[in-house]
Amino acid sequence: MWTYVNNRDVRLFALVIIVVGSLLLLAAVVRGATIAVALIRGIPIHSLGDISLSIINILFEFIIPVAGGGLLIIAGNTFLHARDLAQERLAEHRRLEAASTERAKIISRVLSPDERGMLDLLKGKDFVLQSDLMALTGYSKVKVHRLLKRLEAKGLVRRSRFGITNRVFAEQAR
């Protein structure tokens, strides 16, 4: 299972990955530049360690180290900033949760018990038919209509026609 890792240790590890990737990239670029200069100036390749310019040697001495170094640098940067991003997301989640809790407190002080009960029936559902609300609450058609009209005026619900009844939607917190 995961154990707690100190933020300093995570940053150090990410920096080590970036440095290793940079060194690998630098070594590959120097090696590739050395080969290119040797070819341009006509220096015999055997002085560079008796390598041949086959595709396989170029692949293993230049292309793979360049790609590996680049990937290590990208991975190190991602790892370095992933914890910060996770902390930002957690802070945003906590802020939204606090705002939602505050909104719920305000709503509970402003709404009547009947209005709160009506909102509780809508909570967690896509919609409820207005005719079903009468059956669920035991209220008359007129009382349900008036409660929904007040909730709609407060911006907490929205109604849309659905045959001979209405669909009632709880409005999402903004």
C-alpha positions in Angstrom: 0.0 0.0 0.0 1.1 3.6 -0.4 2.9 5.2 2.4 3.2 8.9 3.1 5.9 10.6 1.1 7.2 13.9 2.1 6.6 16.7 -0.4 10.4 17.5 -0.3 11.2 13.9 -1.2 8.8 13.9 -4.1 10.2 17.1 -5.5 13.8 15.8 -5.1 12.9 12.6 -6.9 11.3 14.6 -9.8 14.3 16.8 -10.0 16.6 13.8 -10.2 14.5 12.4 -13.0 14.7 15.7 -14.9 18.5 15.9 -14.4 19.0 12.3 -15.6 16.8 13.0 -18.6 18.7 16.2 -19.4 22.1 14.4 -19.1 20.9 11.6 -21.4 19.6 14.1 -23.9 22.8 16.1 -23.7 25.0 13.0 -24.2 22.9 11.9 -27.2 23.0 15.4 -28.8 26.8 15.6 -28.3 27.3 12.1 -29.7 25.0 12.9 -32.7 26.8 16.3 -33.3 30.2 14.5 -33.1 29.1 12.0 -35.8 27.7 14.8 -37.9 30.9 16.9 -37.7 33.0 13.9 -38.5 30.9 13.2 -41.6 30.9 16.7 -42.8 34.7 17.2 -42.3 35.5 13.8 -43.7 37.2 12.6 -40.6 37.4 8.8 -40.6 34.7 7.4 -38.4 37.0 4.8 -36.9 38.5 7.5 -34.8 35.2 7.8 -33.1 35.4 4.4 -31.6 35.2 2.2 -34.7 31.5 2.7 -35.2 29.7 2.1 -38.4 26.9 4.4 -39.5 24.3 1.7 -39.7 20.7 2.5 -38.9 20.9 0.4 -35.7 23.9 2.3 -34.4 22.3 5.7 -35.1 19.1 4.4 -33.5 20.9 3.2 -30.3 23.4 6.0 -30.0 21.2 9.0 -30.9 17.5 8.5 -31.5 16.7 6.3 -28.4 18.7 8.4 -26.0 17.1 11.6 -27.3 13.6 10.1 -27.0 14.4 8.6 -23.6 15.9 11.9 -22.3 12.9 13.8 -23.6 10.5 11.4 -22.0 12.3 11.5 -18.6 12.2 15.3 -18.7 8.5 15.3 -19.4 7.8 12.6 -16.8 9.8 14.5 -14.2 8.0 17.8 -14.9 4.6 16.0 -14.8 5.6 14.3 -11.5 6.8 17.6 -10.1 3.6 19.4 -10.9 1.1 16.5 -10.3 1.1 16.9 -6.6 0.5 20.7 -6.9 -2.4 20.0 -9.4 -3.9 17.5 -7.0 -3.6 20.0 -4.1 -5.3 22.6 -6.3 -8.1 20.3 -7.2 -8.6 19.3 -3.5 -8.7 23.0 -2.5 -11.3 23.7 -5.3 -13.4 20.7 -4.2 -13.3 21.9 -0.5 -14.2 25.4 -1.6 -17.2 24.1 -3.6 -18.3 21.8 -0.8 -18.1 24.7 1.7 -20.1 26.9 -0.7 -22.7 24.1 -1.1 -22.9 23.7 2.6 -23.4 27.4 3.1 -26.1 27.5 0.4 -27.8 24.6 2.2 -27.8 26.5 5.4 -29.2 29.6 3.8 -31.9 27.6 2.0 -32.9 25.9 5.3 -33.3 29.3 7.0 -35.3 30.8 4.1 -37.6 27.9 3.2 -40.6 26.6 5.0 -40.6 23.0 6.2 -43.0 22.1 3.3 -40.6 23.7 0.7 -37.6 21.9 2.3 -39.5 18.6 2.1 -40.3 19.2 -1.5 -36.6 19.9 -2.3 -35.6 16.8 -0.4 -37.9 14.7 -2.6 -36.2 16.1 -5.7 -32.6 15.7 -4.4 -30.6 13.1 -6.3 -33.2 12.6 -9.1 -33.2 13.9 -12.6 -36.8 14.9 -12.3 -40.0 14.0 -10.6 -43.5 14.4 -12.2 -45.7 16.9 -10.4 -48.5 14.4 -10.2 -46.1 12.0 -8.4 -45.2 14.7 -5.9 -48.9 14.8 -4.9 -48.8 11.1 -4.2 -45.4 11.2 -2.4 -46.3 14.1 -0.1 -50.0 13.6 0.4 -50.5 17.3 -0.4 -53.4 18.5 -2.6 -52.9 19.5 -6.2 -53.2 23.1 -5.3 -50.7 23.0 -2.4 -48.1 21.2 -4.6 -48.7 23.8 -7.3 -48.2 26.7 -4.9 -45.1 25.2 -3.2 -43.5 24.6 -6.6 -44.4 28.1 -7.8 -42.6 29.6 -4.7 -39.6 27.3 -5.2 -39.5 28.2 -8.9 -39.6 32.0 -8.0 -36.6 31.4 -5.7 -34.7 29.7 -8.5 -34.6 26.3 -6.8 -36.7 24.3 -9.2 -37.7 24.4 -12.8 -40.9 22.9 -14.4 -41.5 21.8 -17.9 -44.7 20.5 -19.5 -45.0 16.8 -19.9 -48.3 15.7 -21.2 -51.0 16.6 -18.7 -48.5 17.1 -15.9 -45.1 18.8 -15.4 -41.6 17.5 -15.0 -40.0 19.1 -11.9 -36.2 19.6 -11.9 -34.1 20.7 -9.0 -31.8 23.5 -10.2 -28.1 22.9 -9.7 -26.2 25.1 -7.2 -24.3 27.8 -9.0 
